């Protein structure tokens, strides 16, 4: 966890950055059995934008999601919420090689991916989110 954190934010992240952890779970909420309300990315964005504008150059956002559509929304609509001097590429950090659903199927229902691998990815997200200065999330099967 510490090596991955340092690779993403640097060895002295606690003095260099103010880091907002954002967990947007999507695929586990669209299942028939789920009673959790789906929280769309548009509901998170005003809070993310306020954080980035407040901390300016010191702001970083660690974004954890199981939903490829949420990630795409964040990337494609970032500039609608956040001033252009704080680009998506310079502010947002995420795990690069994780399983994400693009079709509203919960990642834990994927047959072609090891449950161990998915569990490892989720656990690493949780450990990294725990190191953030602030945390935004909704009720999920994980949070």
C-alpha positions in Angstrom: 0.0 0.0 0.0 2.7 2.5 0.9 4.7 1.8 -2.2 1.7 2.3 -4.4 0.7 5.5 -2.5 4.3 6.9 -2.8 4.3 6.1 -6.6 1.0 8.0 -7.0 1.5 11.0 -4.6 5.2 11.0 -3.7 7.0 10.1 -0.5 6.2 13.4 1.2 2.5 13.5 0.2 1.3 14.5 3.6 3.1 17.9 3.3 2.8 18.4 -0.4 -0.9 17.6 -1.1 -4.4 17.8 0.3 -6.0 14.6 -0.9 -9.7 13.9 -1.3 -10.6 10.3 -1.6 -13.7 9.7 -3.7 -15.4 6.3 -3.9 -18.1 6.1 -6.6 -19.4 2.5 -6.7 -21.9 2.0 -9.4 -22.2 -1.6 -10.6 -23.1 -3.1 -7.2 -26.1 -0.7 -6.8 -27.9 -1.6 -10.1 -28.4 -5.2 -9.1 -32.0 -6.3 -8.7 -31.5 -7.1 -5.0 -29.9 -3.8 -4.1 -31.9 -1.2 -2.1 -29.1 1.3 -2.3 -29.9 4.5 -4.2 -27.7 5.0 -7.3 -25.7 8.2 -6.7 -24.7 9.7 -10.1 -21.3 11.4 -10.6 -23.1 14.7 -11.1 -24.0 14.6 -7.4 -20.3 14.3 -6.4 -18.9 16.9 -8.7 -19.9 20.1 -6.8 -18.1 18.7 -3.7 -15.0 17.7 -5.7 -14.9 21.0 -7.5 -15.2 22.9 -4.2 -12.3 20.9 -2.8 -10.1 21.5 -5.8 -10.8 25.2 -5.9 -10.2 25.6 -2.2 -6.9 23.8 -2.1 -5.9 24.9 -5.6 -2.4 23.6 -6.6 -2.2 21.4 -3.4 -5.4 19.5 -4.3 -5.3 15.9 -5.5 -8.2 13.5 -5.9 -7.9 9.8 -5.5 -10.8 8.3 -7.4 -11.9 4.7 -6.8 -14.7 3.2 -8.8 -15.9 -0.1 -10.2 -17.9 1.6 -13.0 -16.1 2.5 -16.2 -19.0 4.9 -17.1 -18.4 6.9 -13.9 -14.7 7.2 -14.7 -15.5 8.3 -18.2 -18.0 10.9 -17.0 -15.4 12.3 -14.5 -12.8 12.5 -17.2 -15.0 13.9 -20.0 -16.9 16.4 -17.8 -14.2 17.6 -15.4 -13.8 21.0 -17.1 -17.5 21.7 -16.7 -17.0 21.8 -12.9 -13.4 22.6 -12.3 -11.5 25.6 -13.6 -9.2 24.7 -16.5 -5.9 25.5 -14.6 -6.7 22.3 -12.5 -6.8 19.7 -15.3 -8.0 16.2 -14.8 -4.6 14.8 -15.6 -2.8 17.0 -13.0 -5.3 16.5 -10.2 -6.9 13.0 -10.4 -5.1 9.8 -9.5 -6.7 6.3 -9.8 -5.6 2.7 -9.9 -4.8 2.1 -13.5 -5.2 -1.7 -14.0 -8.5 -2.6 -12.2 -11.6 -4.3 -13.2 -14.4 -1.9 -14.1 -17.9 -2.6 -15.4 -19.2 -0.9 -18.5 -22.6 -2.6 -18.7 -24.1 -2.3 -15.2 -23.0 -5.8 -14.3 -21.5 -6.0 -10.8 -17.8 -6.7 -11.1 -18.1 -9.5 -8.5 -20.5 -11.2 -11.0 -18.0 -11.3 -13.8 -17.2 -14.9 -14.7 -13.9 -14.1 -16.6 -12.2 -12.4 -13.7 -10.9 -14.0 -10.5 -12.9 -13.2 -7.4 -9.5 -13.0 -5.6 -8.3 -10.4 -8.0 -11.4 -8.3 -7.6 -11.2 -8.6 -3.9 -7.6 -7.5 -3.9 -8.4 -4.5 -6.1 -11.3 -3.5 -3.7 -9.1 -3.9 -0.7 -6.3 -1.9 -2.1 -8.8 0.9 -3.0 -10.0 0.9 0.6 -6.5 1.0 2.0 -5.6 3.9 -0.3 -8.8 5.8 0.5 -8.0 5.4 4.2 -4.8 7.4 3.7 -6.7 10.4 2.1 -7.2 13.6 4.1 -10.9 13.6 3.3 -13.4 11.0 1.9 -16.6 11.2 -0.1 -18.7 8.1 -0.7 -22.3 6.8 -0.7 -23.7 3.6 0.8 -22.4 0.7 -1.1 -21.6 -3.0 -0.7 -18.0 -1.8 0.0 -18.3 1.5 1.9 
